[in-house]
């Protein structure tokens, strides 16, 4: 294992299906993860993301399909390679540290069964302790550590063996907001510095967009979109993807008129006199139940005296550290949420609302109902 030249793994998943009795957890999922990239699988509970990660790890055996890791078929017709032979490591949600081993011995555990000389193993562990900032905890035991400290140990252990692929099973879900943000940055930095391929699962879209080179959105066992974060944000393939990755508001519209190959024009239902441009969905038709989907980044607030904009009323406001997030009522008790402004508008203030076409798009609301 250690005599070879380290190479990040290329991962290929081809038409993978996984059944649990009559339940289909994965339904023909295919994707490619390029070497040295960070892929995040995003989806709600029951979408299949955990099952897919466990199939990659070898913890679950698919019903059919093929999985290749680092050019080696680890699952296919008549083929199943055990987890310890897949050149991967895993960071678990519950840390999965050995309670009877010190921090140092937990990090060094993957190296014990290798041919690496003891002095080199000690140096590797010392380097990992330093990189994750826990040198002072080396002789403590897991029950003496905080959740964030335990997760740093788990990350150091996963990276210590220099495997080609690291899998992350929602590693931040048990941490509070401050620690989660700090450890997210450390995971991104350390994993990329190590040069490994990473596959990470989460149900948090902001976490996914912050971490990923590519995001795969899963729904009911199917991979419904797989692309760069900005592509998913600006061009969601379906109403489900748009909603799950965060919208400020959604409104039924009529009289959708194409004005270019990338733009449409719609009349705002809460401001009948006002037409706005929106991005034309690339994949979803909008001839059955067209809706206007609005990202929070596509909404700006202006004083009520502004000539342009749709009328609205501020219903709530919250300070987020860099400015203010507003809830704006428009029309007949419809709302826009998380509308940012550097200056505070008070509850009850009348405002004008402007929309950016890049962050507004039209598609069928019932496409995936």
Helices and strands as residue ranges (DSSP letters): E 11-20, E 23-33, E 38-42, H 49-57, E 64-69, E 72-76, E 79-80, G 83-85, E 88-91, H 103-108, G 109-111, H 118-131, G 135-137, G 142-144, H 147-160, E 165-169, H 177-194, E 197-202, H 205-211, E 214-219, E 222-227, H 229-234, H 239-244, E 249-252, E 257-258, E 263-268, E 271-280, E 290-294, G 296-298, E 299-303, E 310-319, E 324-330, E 334-341, E 350-355, G 357-359, E 360-364
